[in-house]
Amino acid sequence: MTDYSTAIIAMVAITAVITAGVVFVLKQPSDLPSVKKQQR
């Protein structure tokens, strides 16, 4: 049997990166209305 600990750790790391990316993207729209108001 193969030891899957490396694959499991890699999956956890990738999941953390994707989650951080999603949180970063979802925070952006809340900043956009203030940018639009400053342009007007």
C-alpha positions as CSV (number, residue, x, y, z in Angstrom):
1,M,0.0,0.0,0.0
2,T,1.1,3.5,-0.8
3,D,1.4,6.1,2.0
4,Y,-1.0,8.9,1.1
5,S,0.0,11.3,3.7
6,T,1.8,13.5,1.2
7,A,-1.2,13.6,-1.1
8,I,-3.5,14.4,1.9
9,I,-1.2,17.3,3.0
10,A,-1.1,18.6,-0.6
11,M,-4.9,18.5,-0.8
12,V,-5.2,20.4,2.5
13,A,-2.7,23.0,1.3
14,I,-4.5,23.4,-2.1
15,T,-7.9,23.7,-0.3
16,A,-6.5,26.4,1.9
17,V,-5.1,28.4,-1.1
18,I,-8.4,28.1,-2.9
19,T,-10.4,29.2,0.2
20,A,-8.1,32.2,0.7
21,G,-8.6,33.1,-3.0
22,V,-12.4,32.9,-2.7
23,V,-12.4,35.0,0.5
24,F,-10.2,37.6,-1.2
25,V,-12.5,37.7,-4.3
26,L,-15.7,37.9,-2.3
27,K,-14.3,40.8,-0.3
28,Q,-13.7,42.9,-3.5
29,P,-17.4,43.8,-4.4
30,S,-17.9,45.5,-1.0
31,D,-15.0,47.8,-1.9
32,L,-16.2,48.6,-5.5
33,P,-19.2,50.8,-4.6
34,S,-17.0,53.2,-2.6
35,V,-14.7,53.4,-5.7
36,K,-17.6,54.2,-8.0
37,K,-18.9,56.9,-5.6
38,Q,-15.4,58.5,-5.5
39,Q,-15.4,58.7,-9.4
40,R,-18.7,60.6,-9.5
